[in-house]
Amino acid sequence: MDKFELNNVDATFDGYQKLIDLYQYYKSKAFTQMELNIKKWLGANLCSALGGILDKLADENYNVVSSIDASPDTKKIIQKNGFLSHFGYDDLYDKNHTTVKYLKLKPTDGKYFKNYVVDDLLNHPELANITPELKRKIVESIYEMFVNAQIHSHSSDIYACGQFYPQKKKIEFTITDTGIGFRANANKKFNVNLTSEQAIKWAIGQGHTTKTGTSGGIGLALLKEFITKNKSKLQIISNDGFYEYSGEKNTEYTKKFINYFPGTIINMQFRTDDKSAYYSDITQSMENIF
């Protein structure tokens, strides 16, 4: 049995690199079982990415996680969001209501996912005092990213998880798939040779899509527009590409990872102290979502 330590993993380039290192380390080994030790901290929303990695390793017959250990604070929070229940731990009641539960879905489970974001986000106590417009935009944004994974990823499963930070007045919500990624999708469809960073930036452009028979490209463009107005943050990790957009600073940042993530992570950070009304400049009917 081999042991791997994850040390202080948050929603930063370095944090995602540590998750990639975990995947690549065990993929390079011949062990059939492994023990994972999460030291100091794991951002609870990143259970979405970690769950995808561990399932991907098992699906590829590299390794099976036999046990997970964690620092007390991290262990408590990932018992509260239900992640550790998949590894033999009991759930803990979240009396402070700061977690959005870890969920693993099939791409066909769109209706279940819709209920999940409405029940776990829209009706969450932490959102009780924000405007109905902001609630709706947050839920729309998250649902659109699920639809994006449904259509484009060719992934067998989609993973979701979130975390509220009441003192910081923000939500972090992460959707992960273990599919083909932005680069392979765009390059195959258009017979081009984009890097992962280029493919992500291209996909965010308004009207850009690899879906046949639709004008498309609206989901990511809408999300970026909302992130701008909300002064929040969007991160996309796909294969070896990292993209971050700051709505507060109106800046984009890309970087290449060492090795690659087996799919795509979309991490969305929303400010909950935003009192603005939202009227999109991009015309898109969302009524079918609700």
C-alpha positions in Angstrom: 0.0 0.0 0.0 1.3 3.5 -0.9 0.4 6.7 0.9 0.0 10.2 -0.7 -0.2 13.4 1.3 -2.3 16.4 0.1 -1.1 19.5 1.9 -3.1 22.7 2.0 -5.2 22.5 -1.2 -7.2 25.6 -2.1 -8.7 27.1 -5.3 -5.4 28.5 -6.7 -3.1 27.4 -9.5 -0.8 25.7 -6.9 -3.8 24.0 -5.3 -5.0 22.5 -8.5 -1.4 21.5 -9.4 -1.3 19.4 -6.2 -4.5 17.6 -7.3 -2.9 16.9 -10.7 0.2 15.6 -8.9 -2.0 13.2 -6.9 -3.5 11.8 -10.1 -0.2 11.6 -12.0 1.6 10.0 -9.1 -0.8 7.1 -8.7 -1.1 6.7 -12.4 2.6 6.1 -12.6 2.6 3.5 -9.9 1.6 -0.2 -9.9 -0.1 -0.2 -6.5 -3.6 -1.6 -6.4 -4.5 0.2 -3.1 -3.6 3.5 -1.7 -4.1 5.6 1.4 -4.7 9.3 1.1 -3.8 11.7 3.9 -5.2 15.2 3.6 -3.0 17.5 5.7 -3.9 20.9 7.0 -6.7 21.9 4.6 -8.7 21.0 1.5 -11.2 23.5 0.2 -14.5 21.7 0.7 -15.8 22.6 -2.8 -12.7 20.8 -4.2 -14.2 17.5 -3.1 -15.8 17.7 -6.6 -12.3 17.5 -8.2 -10.9 15.0 -5.8 -13.9 12.7 -6.2 -13.4 12.8 -10.0 -9.7 12.0 -9.7 -10.3 9.0 -7.3 -13.0 7.5 -9.5 -10.9 8.1 -12.7 -8.0 6.1 -11.1 -10.3 3.3 -10.2 -11.9 3.2 -13.6 -8.5 3.0 -15.2 -7.6 0.1 -12.9 -4.6 1.9 -11.4 -5.5 2.2 -7.8 -8.3 1.9 -5.3 -8.4 4.2 -2.3 -8.6 1.9 0.7 -8.6 4.7 3.3 -8.7 8.5 3.7 -7.4 10.4 6.7 -7.5 14.1 7.2 -6.7 16.9 9.7 -9.5 17.4 12.2 -10.9 20.6 10.6 -10.8 19.2 7.1 -12.2 15.8 8.2 -15.1 17.5 9.9 -16.1 19.7 6.9 -15.9 16.8 4.4 -18.0 14.7 6.7 -20.6 17.5 6.8 -20.7 17.7 3.0 -21.0 13.9 2.6 -17.8 13.3 0.8 -16.3 10.9 3.3 -19.5 8.9 3.4 -18.2 7.3 0.2 -15.2 6.0 2.1 -16.8 4.5 5.1 -17.3 7.5 7.4 -20.6 8.7 8.9 -22.0 12.0 7.8 -22.0 14.9 10.3 -24.9 17.3 10.7 -24.0 20.8 9.4 -25.6 22.9 12.1 -24.0 26.1 10.6 -25.3 25.4 7.1 -22.1 26.3 5.4 -21.7 23.2 3.1 -23.3 22.4 -0.2 -23.3 18.6 -0.3 -21.0 16.6 -2.5 -22.9 15.0 -5.4 -22.0 12.5 -8.2 -24.4 12.4 -11.1 -24.8 10.9 -14.5 -25.0 13.4 -17.4 -28.6 12.4 -17.8 -29.5 13.6 -14.3 -30.3 17.2 -15.3 -33.6 17.3 -13.5 -32.0 16.0 -10.3 -29.2 18.5 -10.6 -31.7 21.3 -11.0 -33.5 20.3 -7.8 -30.1 20.1 -6.1 -29.1 23.6 -6.9 -32.5 25.0 -6.0 -32.8 23.1 -2.7 -29.1 23.4 -1.6 -28.4 26.9 -3.0 -31.5 28.9 -3.8 -33.2 28.0 -0.5 -30.0 27.9 1.6 -30.2 30.0 4.8 -27.0 31.8 3.8 -28.8 33.2 0.8 -31.9 34.4 2.7 -30.9 38.1 2.6 -29.7 38.4 -0.9 -31.8 39.7 -3.8 -34.0 37.4 -5.8 -32.1 38.5 -9.0 -28.8 37.5 -7.5 -30.1 34.1 -6.3 -31.5 33.4 -9.8 -28.2 34.4 -11.6 -26.2 32.2 -9.3 -28.4 29.2 -9.9 -28.6 29.9 -13.6 -24.8 30.1 -13.8 -24.3 26.8 -12.0 -26.9 25.0 -14.0 -25.4 26.3 -17.3 -22.1 24.8 -16.3 -23.7 21.4 -15.7 -25.4 21.6 -19.1 -22.0 22.5 -20.6 -20.5 19.3 -19.1 -23.5 17.3 -20.3 -23.1 18.4 -23.9 -19.3 18.6 -24.4 -17.4 16.5 -21.9 -18.3 12.9 -22.9 -17.8 12.1 -19.3 -19.5 9.2 -17.6 -20.1 11.2 -14.4 -20.3 14.8 -13.3 -19.2 15.9 -9.8 -20.4 18.9 -7.8 -19.8 20.4 -4.4 -19.9 23.9 -2.8 -19.0 25.8 0.3 -20.3 29.0 1.9 -17.9 31.4 3.6 -20.2 33.7 5.7 -17.5 36.0 7.0 -16.0 36.5 3.5 -19.5 36.9 2.0 -18.9 34.4 -0.8 -19.8 31.0 -2.2 -17.4 28.7 -3.9 -19.1 26.1 -6.2 -17.2 23.5 -8.3 -18.3 21.3 -11.1 -15.9 18.6 -12.4 -16.0 16.1 -15.2 -13.5 13.5 -16.3 -14.2 13.8 -20.0 -12.2 14.9 -23.0 -11.6 18.5 -22.1 -11.8 21.8 -23.9 -8.8 21.3 -26.2 -9.7 17.9 -27.6 -13.3 19.0 -28.1 -12.4 22.1 -30.1 -9.5 20.6 -32.0 -11.5 17.6 -33.2 -14.5 19.7 -34.1 -12.7 22.4 -36.1 -9.5 20.6 -37.1 -7.3 23.1 -35.4 -4.4 22.7 -32.9 -5.2 24.9 -29.9 -3.4 24.6 -26.6 -5.6 24.0 -23.6 -5.3 27.7 -22.5 -6.3 28.8 -26.0 -9.2 26.4 -26.2 -10.6 27.7 -22.9 -10.3 31.3 -23.9 -11.9 30.5 -27.2 -14.9 28.7 -25.6 -15.6 31.7 -23.3 -16.0 34.0 -26.3 -19.6 34.9 -26.9 -21.2 32.6 -29.5 -18.4 30.0 -29.6 -19.5 26.4 -29.4 -18.7 22.9 -30.5 -22.4 21.8 -30.3 -24.0 21.1 -33.6 -27.3 22.8 -34.6 -27.3 25.8 -32.2 -25.8 29.2 -32.0 -24.3 28.1 -28.6 -21.5 29.5 -26.6 -23.9 31.4 -24.4 -23.4 29.6 -21.2 -19.8 30.5 -20.6 -20.3 34.0 -22.0 -23.3 34.6 -19.6 -21.3 33.3 -16.7 -18.3 35.6 -17.5 -20.7 38.6 -17.8 -22.3 37.8 -14.4 -18.9 37.3 -12.8 -17.9 40.8 -14.1 -21.0 42.4 -12.6 -20.8 40.4 -9.4 -17.0 41.3 -9.0 -16.3 37.6 -8.3 -14.2 35.0 -9.9 -14.2 32.1 -12.5 -11.5 29.4 -12.8 -11.4 26.7 -15.5 -8.9 23.8 -15.3 -8.9 21.6 -18.4 -6.2 19.1 -19.2 -2.9 21.1 -18.7 -4.5 24.5 -19.0 -5.4 26.9 -16.2 -7.7 30.0 -16.8 -8.8 32.5 -14.2 -11.0 35.6 -14.7 -11.4 38.2 -11.9 -14.6 40.2 -12.2 -13.3 42.6 -9.5 -10.2 43.4 -11.5 -11.5 42.6 -15.0 -8.4 40.6 -15.7 -7.7 37.2 -17.3 -4.8 34.9 -16.4 -3.7 31.7 -18.0 -0.9 29.3 -17.2 0.1 25.7 -18.1 0.3 23.0 -15.5 3.0 20.4 -15.2 1.1 17.3 -16.5 -2.6 17.3 -16.9 -5.9 17.0 -15.1 -8.1 14.1 -16.6 -11.0 16.3 -17.6 -12.3 19.7 -16.6 -12.9 21.6 -13.4 -15.0 24.8 -13.4 -14.9 26.7 -10.1 -17.2 29.6 -9.6 -16.9 32.1 -6.7 -19.9 34.4 -6.1 -20.2 37.4 -3.7 -23.3 37.2 -1.5 -23.2 40.9 -0.4 -24.0 42.1 -3.9 -27.2 44.1 -4.0 -27.3 44.8 -7.7 -30.1 43.9 -10.1 -29.1 41.8 -13.1 -30.3 42.3 -16.6 -28.1 40.4 -19.1 -26.9 42.1 -22.3 -26.9 38.6 -23.8 -30.4 37.4 -24.9 -31.1 33.9 -23.6 -34.2 32.4 -22.3 -33.6 30.5 -19.0 -37.3 29.7 -18.3 -36.8 26.0 -19.2 -34.4 25.6 -16.3 -37.1 26.4 -13.7 
